[in-house]
Amino acid sequence: MKSSPSTAASTAKTATRLRHTDPDKRYYKYAGQAFWHFVSGDDDLYREIIAPIDKEARRKDETFKKAYAAKVNEMTQDFTNNFMTPDNQIDWFKLTDYVSKREHSRFKNFYWAGSSNA
């Protein structure tokens, strides 16, 4: 819904005018509905644009959650394959060796996704 010129004038009154001694550096500070009205002349634009933004954010959030869960599962499987004993206990010696040994021997006995050791 487009607003009338009088609405635009009242919107300008609700904006904060920041004063500066240099006339080229004077500006208005708009926020919220006043900002969206200033850029579009439409009092309801802020409501109209939020629905598609919300929809896209929810879609991206679902994609992220799936990728995150897959990565957690992959890392859990790698940890289990490399640092768990047959009776499902953490092999602390193997784990300590992995994180503490010098770099040149770190990947000698372990395969991690993305490494060149197979």
C-alpha positions in Angstrom: 0.0 0.0 0.0 1.6 3.3 -1.1 1.4 6.2 1.2 0.5 9.8 0.6 3.0 12.7 0.6 1.7 13.7 4.0 2.7 10.2 5.4 6.2 10.7 3.9 6.4 14.0 5.7 5.4 12.5 9.0 7.9 9.6 8.4 10.6 12.2 8.0 9.6 13.8 11.3 10.0 10.4 13.0 13.5 10.0 11.7 16.4 11.2 13.8 18.1 14.2 12.3 21.8 14.1 13.2 23.2 17.6 13.3 26.7 18.5 12.1 28.4 21.8 11.5 29.2 20.9 7.9 25.9 21.0 5.9 27.2 18.2 3.6 27.4 15.8 6.5 23.8 16.2 7.8 21.7 13.1 7.4 18.7 11.4 8.7 18.8 8.1 10.6 15.9 5.8 9.7 15.1 2.4 11.3 12.4 -0.2 11.0 9.2 0.7 9.3 10.4 4.3 8.8 13.4 3.1 6.8 11.4 0.8 4.5 8.9 3.6 3.9 11.7 6.0 3.1 13.2 3.7 0.4 9.9 2.5 -1.1 7.1 4.9 -0.1 5.2 1.8 1.1 4.2 1.6 4.8 3.9 -2.2 4.6 7.0 -3.2 2.6 8.8 -4.4 5.8 6.0 -7.0 6.2 6.0 -8.0 2.5 9.7 -8.7 2.3 10.0 -10.7 5.5 7.9 -13.7 4.3 10.3 -14.7 1.4 13.3 -14.0 3.6 11.9 -16.2 6.3 11.1 -19.0 3.8 14.7 -18.9 2.3 16.2 -18.9 5.8 14.2 -21.9 6.8 15.3 -23.8 3.7 18.9 -22.9 4.2 18.7 -23.9 7.9 17.3 -27.3 6.9 20.1 -27.8 4.4 22.7 -26.8 7.1 21.2 -29.1 9.7 21.4 -32.1 7.3 25.1 -31.3 6.3 26.0 -30.8 10.0 24.4 -34.1 11.0 26.2 -35.9 8.2 29.5 -34.5 9.2 29.0 -35.4 12.9 28.1 -39.0 11.8 31.2 -39.2 9.6 33.5 -37.9 12.3 31.9 -40.3 14.9 32.4 -43.2 12.5 36.1 -42.2 11.9 36.7 -41.9 15.6 35.1 -45.2 16.3 37.0 -47.0 13.5 40.4 -45.5 14.6 40.2 -45.1 18.4 37.8 -47.6 19.8 38.7 -51.1 21.1 36.6 -54.1 20.0 34.7 -53.9 23.3 33.7 -50.3 22.6 36.2 -48.6 24.9 38.4 -45.6 23.9 41.9 -46.7 23.1 43.6 -43.9 25.0 47.1 -44.9 24.0 46.2 -44.8 20.3 44.4 -41.5 20.7 47.2 -40.0 22.7 49.8 -41.1 20.1 47.6 -39.6 17.4 47.4 -36.2 18.9 50.9 -36.1 20.5 53.4 -37.8 18.1 55.5 -35.8 15.7 53.7 -34.8 12.5 55.7 -37.2 10.2 54.3 -40.2 12.0 50.8 -39.0 12.8 49.0 -40.5 9.8 51.2 -43.6 9.5 48.6 -46.1 10.9 45.3 -44.2 10.5 43.0 -43.5 7.7 40.9 -40.3 7.9 38.5 -39.2 5.2 40.3 -37.0 2.8 43.8 -38.2 3.6 45.9 -40.0 1.0 46.4 -43.1 3.2 44.0 -45.9 2.3 
